[in-house]
């Protein structure tokens, strides 16, 4: 099996970023043309995911470009490559994406449980994704307690946090949120704009 060199990895990420951008543009065009509320909600969710993929690909591409291990590999005077360091970096990235998925799942459940309006749910999910883009590069992102991070996300988004202690018992957020209000009386609808983030 041929190993992927840092330069080839950068090329692949650049190509992937272009594909992510094309996908985001395609979905965005469909979103602008949509008229039905349910179609708008579904396409909004798809666009958010496509744009998130693009942001994450670009972030990883930038990280690869600044990685000193990669720079040493590209320098003719230092042909030795610290494969152990590269392995640790790849393992760290895997852990980061694992934690990212855990947080998206956990907070997604809480958003779905607390917000019944599909459009507002999409707004909260988008705000969460933008916030997690910043958290992703924090040194303790993968080691900080998951429940602590979930509480922090709820504070930042302005969610009540009443259900945080039992988020694991809540149903997973659906891939395609409904365009009508949830019949569950425990899911209170909200017609107001999402609250301002708690920066404290």
Phi, psi and omega in degrees: 000127183281130181288148177273118180284160178304318180296317178294322177298320178295320178297317180295319179294322178296319179293320179296320178298320178296320178292320177299318180295318178298318179296316180297318179296319181298313181292322180297320178297319178294322180297317180294331182273347183288147179236330180284140183301318181293322179292319178298317180297314180296314182290328176297317178297317180296319180294320178299319179293319180295318180291326177295317177301319180295315180299317182291323177295317179295322179295318179293322178298316179294321179295319179297321181294332182263356184292119181299331178296319178293319180296321178296323180295329183275350183272119183301329184283347179229076185288342181290136181247133178276086183294330177296318179294320178296321178296319178295322180295318179294320178296321179295319179295321177300317180295322179297315180290327176297314180293323177302314179297321179297317180291320178297322179292310185297308183288329176299320177298318181292320177298315181296324182287326187265329185247120182265339180283125186298320181293318178294322177302315180299322178297316180295318180297319179296316179296322177298315181299318179296318180296316182292335175301323178283319181296327186307326184262003178290140185303325184259019184302319185270346185255339178295146180303131184300316182296325177296319179293323179296317178297319179298319180295319179297317178297316182296319181280342182087019175285155185295325181082003182296332185259003186303319185296341180234034182298330181293338180273350181281152178293150177296146177292134181292151177295323180242097183296144180293156181265005177239164181292147179289140180282348180292119182296342179283349179261101185276129178285152177221126181260357182276161177292153179303141183291161178293140183297145175278108183268001180277000000 
